[in-house]
């Protein structure tokens, strides 16, 4: 057993501050002295540890000392065989585990409601996605988890698939039967990769859905900066005992910067220690906040803050009760409209709003008064802005029709077409609302009238549409077939 009270990299950074080393290396701001305005903004303590790799601080690309020790502590804390600090966000973690598991023309099974980073990885490596279109909840208009039967049927139809990727949980808090899917995949020689961007707390809280490493998954990408308390853009990639960690490190080094931020890495080390020592207490508090807010919001009427009552034993096998997901359709407002009103009228910034739901991210950093302020604002929004829901779209997910692989479409000869004239064409770029960053259209998918109506509606409601080359989303790039 390692001593989880230690934070080797953080401690090395603290020592550096007191060693009074004269810097003739990068970064050029020289511990903040060369950029007084930035130092005044961020503070001397921050600028003093914005440093580059050096022997006392190890090197993330080839760790042999304090970073290696911090990796080992993180692996033990998460119940993994190996752990890697990632400074390009969980996007980099997701892409690294995919690139380490599949090669060009290999098949990988995944739900279509994956984050953009997954499909980006397929554009890079040339693997072929085998999509499982998730079931949807008609009332909520959201995609659910992966059905075990769908997984079994897909593996039978694609016996040469090399890997399967699972969201655990989805942005909304929905969890699949991760244990059973892992068991089935391994019985068929398929690697199990888990996007746990929103599941850091599963490793440290009580009475929460199982984590990827606890059920024997091969790799998991964990967003420590979301529910784990580290700085934005910091992440951890976890590997099981049957994964060649040295090869994974080589894959990581293909895309991750060689100038890794010690601010981000130090925050990972400190946050891991905090979770290992205090995680149970932290996430009991978060659950209590979320459960209280859910009860109060449901008492308002018109809103539906959902949780474990959705569980059906399959496509909703479990639910993450730290998530405060709220459906807004019954007050006649799209989630993005409630999102905008909260920000513009009540100075409350929530995580996201889509066409029918909002997500308020609750963490240990919250206070009772903030929870009450959110509840009161939602009550006022209903009172002031409620209207008929006639004419509102009620589905957040539309099953795609796949024409070719993402890589083939992305690099194909293409042409720019007015969006209204693209029906029947094959998309060669991404279209998505961000957040959550799940593509409405991905490269290689057929553009339908339903999808164009969805994009137009989302744009009119105020969703931030990203992905296309054309910034105002008036045109789309499609594969040139003439």
N, C-alpha and C positions, 0 to 999 in steps of 0.2 A: 504494500500500500504506500502510495506517495503522500506527501504532506500537502493537502489542499490549501493550507494556510499560506503556502509560499506562492510568489508570483515572480519567477526568475527574471523575465524580461523587464517587467515594471521596476523591479529592484535595481537592475543594471542601469536603467534610465535615471532613476533617482541618484545613483552614485555618480553618473556622468555630470549631473548638474552641480555637484560639489567638488569635482576634480579640477575645475578651472582650466580645462584644456583649451589651448589656442587653436581656433579652427582655420585651417587652410584647405578645406574641402567644401563640397556642396552640402546644403543649399547656400546660395550666395547671400542670403540675408544675414548670415553669420550670427545665429542665435537671436535674431530679431534686431540687431543693432543697425543693419543696413536698410531696414524698412520700419521706421518709427511709427508711421501711421497704422500699419498692420499690427504692430506690436501693441499699440494703444487699444486697438480694437479687440484683439484676441488675448492679450495679456502676456507678460514675460514668461510665466510658467509654461505656457503652451509653446511659445516660440523657442524656448531653450531646449525642448526635446523634439523639435522638428529637425531631425538629423538624418544623416545617411548611414549606410552600413559601415561598420568598423569592427575591428577584432573584438573589443569588449562587448559589443552589442550583437555579434553574430550576423548571419546573412540569411534572409528568408529563402533565397533560391537554393541554398545548400547549408542548412542549419546543422551546427555541430556542438553548440554550447547552450547559451541561455534560451534561444528560440527553440532548440531541440527539447530542452527541459520543459519549456512551457507547452509545447506540443504534447509531450507525454502526460503532463498534468491534465490537459484538456481531454485527451483520449480517455484517461481513467474517469474523469468527471462525467463524461458522456457515455461511458460503457462501450467505447469503441476500441479497436486494436490500434488505430492510428488516427491522428488529427492534424490538419493543416490550417494555419492561419491564412486567410484570404483577404487581400486589400482592394480587389476590384469588385467588391460586392458579391452577393449570392448569385448574381448572374454568372460570374466567373466560376463559382463553385459548381453550379448546375452544368455549365458547359464543360468543365474539366471532367466531371464524372461521366458525362456522355462520351466525350472524346476518348476517355480511357477505357470505354466499354464496347464501343462499336466502331467499325471501319466503313469505308465506302461500300455501298450496296448491301451492308448488313441491315436486317430488319430490327426495329425497336418498337415495342408495343407501348402506347401511351394514350391517356385520355386527351381528347381534343381541347379541353379547357385548361391547357397548360400555359405557363407564362411564356412570353415572347422569347426569353433566353433559351428555352428548350428547342424551339424551331430554328432559332439562329444557329444553334450548335449543329443542327442537321444541314443547314446551308453550308456551314464550314466543312463538315466531315463527309457529307454525301451519303449518310445512312438514310434508309427508307423508313418513314413513319408508317406504322400500322395503327390507325386511330380506332379507339373505342369511343364511340359517341356516348357521352354520359346521359343517363336519364335526367329529366328535369322535374322540378316541382312547379306545377302550373300556377299555384297561388302566388308563390314567391318569384317565379320567373327566373330561377337560378339553376345552373348545372349542379348535379349531385356528384357523389363519388363513383367508384368503379364497382360494378356488379361482379360478384365472383363467377356467376354463370357466364357473363360476357367475357371475362378473362379466360375461362376454360375453353369456351368456343373459339376465341381468337387464337389461342395457343394451338388448338387442334388444326385450325385453318392455316396457321403459319408456324409449322414445327421447327423451322430454321431460325426463328427469331433469337437474337443474342441477348436482349435485355428488355426489361419492362420498367417504365417510370410511373410513379404514383405520387399524387399530391397528398401531403399529410400535415395539416389539414388544407382544405381549400381556403381562399380568402375569407369566405363566409363562416368557416368553422366546421364544415362537413368532413367527416373522416370515413374512409373505406375500411374494409376488413383487412387491414394491413398484414396481420399475422397469417391469415389463410391464403392470401394472395402470394405472400412470400414463400409459403410452404409449397404451393402449387408450382410457382415459377422454378424454384430450386429442384423440384422433382423432375422438371423438364429441361434442366441444364441452362436455365435462363437467369441472368444476373438481375438483381433487384436494386433499382436506383430510386431514391426518394427525395422529392423536393419538399424539404421541411422549412422553407423560408419563414413560415408562420407557426412553427412548432418547437422553438427552442425550449419553451417551458415544459413540454412533455417529459423532458429528461430530469426535471427537478421538482415538479409539483406533485401533489397527492391527488388521487382519484381523477386523473386526466387520461385521455386516450393514450395507448402505448406508443412509444417512440420507435423509430426505424431500427436503431441498434438493438433495442430490447427484443425485437422479433426476429433478428438475424438477417436483416437487409445487408446488402453488400456495401452500399455507399449512401450517404445522405448529405444534402446541402442545407446548412443551418444558418439562418439570418440572425446572428447574435444582436445586431443593432435594432431589431424589431422588438422582441419581448425580452431580450437578454441584457439590455442596458449599455451595450458598447456604442462606439461612435458610428454614425452613418457611413456606410460603405464597407464596414468590417463584417467578416463572415468566417465560418469554419466549415471545412469539408471533412467529413468523418468516413472512415473505412473500416469494414469488418475484417475478420481474421483471414479470410480467403482472398483478399485483395493484395496485389503486389504494390506496396506503398511506394517503393522506389520508382516504379514505372509511373505511378500517379504523379509523383513529384516532377518527373520529366514532362508529363503532359501539362501540368500546371504552369511550368516555366515556358511553355510555348506561347502563352497568351498573357500571363500576369506580368506586370511591370517589374523591372529589376531595381527600381527606385521605390521600394515599398515604404509606406508611411509608418514611422514608429509611433506616431500618435494613434493610428488605428490599431497597430499590433499591441501597443501598451494597453489600450482600452479593452482589447480582447482578453488579455492576461488578467487584468483587474476584475473584469466582469465575470470571467470563469470562476475566479476565486470567490466572488460574492455569491454566485449562484450555488457553488458547491457547498458553501458554509451556511447560506441563508435562504436557499431556493424554496424550501417548503413553506417557510413563513411568508416570503414575498408573494408567492402565487396563491396562497390561501387568502391574502389580502386582495389580490387582483380579482379572484373569483367572487369574493364577497361584494366588492364594488360592482362587478358586472351583474351579478344576480339581483342585487338591490335595484340597480338601474333598470334592468329588464322588467322586474315586477312593477315598478313605478310607471314606466313608459306604457306598459300594457294596460295599466289602470286608466290612462288618459283616454284610451279608445281611439280607433282609427289606425293607429300604428300596430305593428305586430313584431315585437322583439322575440325572436324564436330561439329555441334551445333543444334540449334532449327529447322533448315531446315529438320531434320529427323522426326520431330513430325508427327505422323499419327493419333492422337486422341485416341489411344488404347494402344498397346504394347510399344509405345513411346508416352506417354501422355504429357510429358514435358521433358525438358533438363536443366541440371544444367550448366549454362554458366560460372561458375568459373572453370570448368574442362577443361583442355587443353589436350584433347585426340586426337591423331594424327595417322591416318592409314598410313602405310609405304609400303604396298605391291606393289604399282605401281613404286617404284624405285628398285624393285627386292630384297629388304632386309626385313627380318623378324624384327618385333619390337625389339626383344631381341638383334639382331645384331646392330641395331641403338643404343640401350641402351649401349651396350658394347663399341661401337666406341666413343660415347659421353663421357663415363667415361675414357676410356684408352687414347684417342687421344686429347680430348678437356677439360678434367678435369671438366666435368659437370655431376653431379649425378642426374638423374631423378628418379621418383617413381618406374616405372617398364616398362618392355617391354615384350610383349607376342609374339605370332607367327605373328601377323599382325599389332599390334598397340603399341604405347608408350603413357605413361601418364606423363606429367610434372606437378607436383603439384605446383600451384601458390598460394601465400599467401601474407598477408600484409607485411611480412618480406622481400619481393623481392624489387629490385630496377630496374629502367629503364635500366641500363647498363647490368644487368643480363639477362633481357628479350632479349635485343639486342644480347647478346652473344649467347644465345640459338638459336635464329633465324639464326644468321650468321653460327653457327656450322652446323645446319641442311642444309643450303645452300651448304656448303662445302662438307658435307657427300654425298649429291646427286651428286655433280659435280665429286667427286673422286671415289665413290663406286657404283654408279648406274649400274645395270645389268638387264638382262632379268628376268622376274618373272616366267618363265617356271619351272614347277616342284614344285612350292611352295604350301604348304597347305593353304587353304583360309578360314578355319573355326576354330574358337577358342572354339566352344562348340559342343559336341557330346551327343545326348540324350542317357541316360543309360537304360539298361534293368534290372529292379529290381527283384532279386530272393528271397530275404528275408530281414528282418529288419537289420539295422546297428548293433544293440546290439547282435542279434542272430549270425550274421556273425563274429563280432569282437571277441566274446568269444567262438566260435565254435572250435572244433578240426581242426587243420590246418596243412598244409605241405608247404614246400618251393620248388618252381618249377622255373626252368630257364624261364625268361620272354617270350621267343619265343615259349615255350611249354604250355603257360597258356590259349590259346584260347579255349573257351568253358567252362572254369572253373569259379567258383564264388569267387570273390576277398574278402579277409577278412581283408584288411587294406586300408589305404588311399594312393592315388598317386595324387600329385598336383604340379603345378608350383607355386613357392612362390617368391615374390607376384604374383598374388593377393590372393592366398590361397583358390581358388575355386577348389574342387576336380575334377580331370579327372575321377578317379575311387574312389568309396566309398565302405565301407564294405557292402556286400550283393548284389553287382552288377555283372552282367555277363561280363566276359572279351571277347571282340571281336577282330577280326583282325584289324578293323578300329582303335580301341583304342590303340592297341599295336603299330601300325604304327604311330599314333599321338605321343605317348610317346617317341618312338625312334627318331622321327623327332625333337621333342622339345628338347630332350637331345642333339642331334647332333648340333642343332642351338645354344646351350649354355644356355638354360633355367635351372634354379635351380629347380630340381625335389626333392620334400621332401615327407615324409610320410612313405614309406616302411621301414621295419625292415632292409632290405639289403640296405646299404648306397650307393652303386654304381648302384643301380636299375637294376642289372643284373638278379635278381630273385624277384618273388612276392610270398607272402603267400596267399594260396587259401584254401577254405574249403575242408577238407578231406571227401570224399564221398564214400570211399571204405570200 
